[in-house]
């Protein structure tokens, strides 16, 4: 039996990975370097500028959905690693504050 949810999830993950690959290729040509964040001894990378954000991240921030924005900025692989690390809401708040600081925002809008 083919589960449409599995197909949809696979499609979303594939499109996120494809978007990340396109972004990385574009940034490589421009000389821009991803920003690096640290949490729990692990490094996370996010786009060099907010202009390079996936639209999902921009929409989520606009709608006040910080968790969805973080997930979109980190991408599927890093998000999965973050969850597997046992991260807590406090950890996510720390990461969100690092992101705000990295892009020169006052805060994550909370």
C-alpha positions as CSV (number, residue, x, y, z in Angstrom):
1,X,0.0,0.0,0.0
2,X,1.4,3.4,-1.0
3,X,1.1,5.9,1.8
4,X,0.6,9.4,0.4
5,X,2.1,11.0,3.6
6,X,5.4,9.1,3.0
7,X,5.5,10.3,-0.6
8,X,4.8,13.8,0.4
9,X,7.4,13.8,3.2
10,X,10.0,12.4,0.9
11,X,9.1,15.1,-1.7
12,X,9.4,17.9,0.9
13,X,12.8,16.6,2.2
14,X,14.1,16.2,-1.4
15,X,13.0,19.8,-2.3
16,X,14.6,21.1,0.9
17,X,17.9,19.3,0.1
18,X,17.7,20.5,-3.5
19,X,17.1,24.1,-2.3
20,X,20.1,23.9,0.0
21,X,22.3,22.6,-2.8
22,X,21.2,25.4,-5.1
23,X,21.8,28.0,-2.3
24,X,25.2,26.6,-1.5
25,X,26.2,26.7,-5.2
26,X,25.1,30.3,-5.5
27,X,26.9,31.3,-2.3
28,X,30.0,29.5,-3.5
29,X,30.1,31.6,-6.6
30,X,29.5,34.9,-4.7
31,X,32.2,34.3,-2.1
32,X,29.6,34.3,0.7
33,X,30.3,31.9,3.5
34,X,27.5,30.3,5.7
35,X,27.2,31.6,9.2
36,X,28.2,29.1,11.9
37,X,26.4,28.6,15.1
38,X,27.3,26.4,18.0
39,X,25.1,24.4,20.4
40,X,26.0,21.6,22.7
41,X,29.4,21.1,21.1
42,X,28.0,20.8,17.6
43,X,28.2,23.3,14.8
44,X,25.2,24.4,12.7
45,X,25.4,26.3,9.5
46,X,22.9,28.8,8.2
47,X,22.8,31.0,5.0
48,X,25.4,33.8,4.8
49,X,22.8,36.5,4.5
50,X,19.0,36.7,5.1
51,X,18.7,37.3,1.3
52,X,19.7,33.6,0.9
53,X,17.0,32.3,3.3
54,X,14.6,29.7,2.0
55,X,11.2,31.2,1.5
56,X,9.8,28.8,4.2
57,X,12.0,30.5,6.8
58,X,11.0,34.0,5.8
59,X,7.3,33.1,5.8
60,X,7.6,31.4,9.2
61,X,9.4,34.4,10.8
62,X,6.8,36.7,9.3
63,X,4.0,34.5,10.8
64,X,5.8,34.4,14.2
65,X,6.5,30.7,13.9
66,X,10.1,30.6,15.3
67,X,10.3,26.8,15.4
68,X,9.3,26.4,11.7
69,X,11.7,29.2,10.8
70,X,14.6,27.4,12.6
71,X,13.7,24.1,10.9
72,X,13.7,25.8,7.5
73,X,17.0,27.6,8.1
74,X,18.8,24.5,9.4
75,X,17.4,22.2,6.7
76,X,16.4,18.6,7.1
77,X,19.8,17.1,7.9
78,X,20.8,19.6,10.6
79,X,17.3,19.7,12.0
80,X,17.3,15.9,12.4
81,X,20.7,16.0,14.1
82,X,19.5,18.7,16.5
83,X,16.5,16.6,17.4
84,X,18.6,13.5,17.8
85,X,20.9,15.4,20.1
86,X,18.1,15.7,22.7
87,X,17.9,19.4,22.3
88,X,15.3,21.2,24.5
89,X,13.2,24.3,24.1
90,X,15.8,26.2,26.0
91,X,18.4,25.0,23.5
92,X,16.2,26.2,20.6
93,X,15.8,29.6,22.3
94,X,19.6,29.9,22.6
95,X,20.0,28.9,18.9
96,X,17.3,31.4,17.9
97,X,19.1,34.2,19.8
98,X,22.4,33.3,18.0
99,X,20.6,33.5,14.7
100,X,19.1,36.9,15.6
101,X,22.6,38.1,16.6
102,X,24.2,36.6,13.4
103,X,21.9,38.6,11.2
104,X,21.9,41.8,13.3
105,X,18.3,41.5,14.5
106,X,17.3,42.8,18.0
107,X,15.6,39.4,18.8
108,X,13.7,36.6,17.3
109,X,10.5,38.5,17.7
110,X,9.3,36.7,20.8
